[in-house]
Amino acid sequence: MILTVTVNPAIDKNYMIPGFAITGIHRVQAMSAVAAGKGLNVSRVLRTLGVPTLATGFAGGFTGKQIEASLRQQEVGYDFVRVRAESRSNILIVDDNGGTHTEVKEPGPRIPGEAWKRLRKKIIRLAPTCDWVVFSGSPPPDTPSRVYFQWIQDVKELGVKVALDTRGPWLKEGIKAKPDLVKPNWEEFQELVGPCYSRVQAMNKARTLMDEGLGAVVVSMGAKGALAVHNKHTYSVQNLPPIEVISAVGSGDSLVAGILAKQLEGKDFATALQFGLAVACSNTAHFGAGIFDPEQVAVLTDMITVEEIN
């Protein structure tokens, strides 16, 4: 079982609009509305891969009920802390003709202190039944920077492994609790360690993070692949398979889910990274976060080379 924690979930409304522009009236060619937020995306991918998963976090107002209904439809288990404030909605507009990708993201509700306490108690109660707990995404406004730090400490004291995928102050503070896996993207990684002007420089800085007690660092780099450090091993992936990109939203979450799915199977880290990248690539070829084709993943996995760097 993998527990995912999403403190700022959303309903993602995805629109395909040929010829989209800032002004004017546009006709939608295709549309989907799904429960989203990074942790929920991870759970959706895990569910498709056949890995037992449970999603928790905050759900508020009518939008919170929509989030729960979407998860039920997708057969993703959930156990949220309900709040009065309205959960957020996001809009994604994809224009294949113009090659544009536009996202409009709401900040999310402010969460009262009592609700934070209830969620912490729920995580502590659920974590012992799980192999991994995944903390994902940027929290709502005014969230203390050490919230993930505290929760990671709670979970690790229970003997459960932790993955962290966030940014900014929550990443900087969260890694101090020594999670077993962190997965920043290239921009988030540089926010944490400073500018990197080469892959080698980035690898050296990732190794420095490992000296602080992290289990693994995976830096996703979009079409340029990824780099990773696990224990004393360093890996580089370049030249990802060419694929027609529809939307990259959720590809980082797909990567995390793919890695953890193979880790649960007892596969070595390089194999897990290879598979996770294949899932992420397939996600980019589909409309909606955490949506992929398992048959395509099987093909893409064989096309991805994970190189170990001495």
Residue, then its C-alpha position, 0 to 999 in steps of 0.5 A: m500500500i502507498l499513501t499519498v498526501t495532497v494538501n491542496p487538491a483540485i479539479d483539473k479542467n482540461y480543454m483542447i482549443p485549436g487556435f486559442a488566443i487571449t481574446g475572443i470566443h473559443r469552441v472547445q474541441a475536447m474537455s475532461a475534468v478530473a481530480a488532481g493535485k500531485g499526490l492524487n496524480v500519483s495515486r491514479v497512476l498507481r491504481t492503473l499499475g495495480v498497486p494498492t493506494l490510498a489518497t488523503g489530504f484536505a477536501g473542501g466545499f462543493t469542489g471537494k465533493q467533486i474531487e471525491a466523486s472523481l476518485r470514486q469513478q477512477e476507483v482510487g481510495y481516499d480518506f480526506v479531512r473535510v474543511r469548509a473552505e472551497s477546494r481549488s480548480n485549475i484550468l489547462i488549455v492545449d492548442d495543438n495548432g499553435g503548439t501552446h500550453t496554458e495553465v491557470k492555477e488557483p491558490g487554494p483555500r486557507i486551512p484552519g489550524e485545527a484541520w492541520k492537526r486532524l490531518r497529522k493525526k490521520i497520517i500517523r494512523l494510516a502510515p503503519t499500514c503502508d510501505w511508502v507515504v508520498f508527500s506531494g505538491s505546494p501547500p495552500p497559502d500561509t502554510p508553514s515551511r516546516v509542515y512536511f518536515q514534521w510529517i516526514q519525521d512522524v512517518k519515519e519514526l513509524g518505520v515507513k519510507v517517505a517520498l517528497d515532491t515539492r518545491g521552495p521552502w517546503l522542499k528546503e525544510g522537508i529534506k532536513a527530515k531525511p526522506d527516502l526519495v526526493k523528486p524535484n524537477w530541474e528548476e526546483f532542484q536549482e532553487l534548492v542547490g543553486p544554478c547548475y551549468s552542466r549535468v556533471q555539476a548537478m550530479n555533484k550537488a545531488r551527491t552533496l544532498m545525499d551526504e545529508g542523509l537522503g535515500a535517493v535524489v531524482v531530478s527530472m529534466g523533461a525531454k532531456g531525461a533525468l539524473a539520479v543518485h541512490n546510495k553510492h550510485t549515480y545515474s544519468v538518462q539522456n535521449l528519451p524516446p521521441i514522442e508526440v507531446i500532448s501535455a506534460v502535466g502530471s509527468g513528474d507524478s507519473l515518474v514518482a509512481g512508476i519508481l515506487a511501483k517497481q521498488l515495491e516489486g523489489k526491482d533495483f533502482a536503475t530498473a525502477l528509474q527506467f520504468g518510471l521515465a517510461v510511464a512519464c513519457s507515456n503521460t505526456a502523450h495523453f490529455g490529462a495528468g496521470i493518464f498513460d497507456p500501459e502497452q506504450v510504457a512497455v515499448l518505451t521502457d526498452m527504448i530508455t537507457v539508464e547509464e551508471i556514472n562512476 
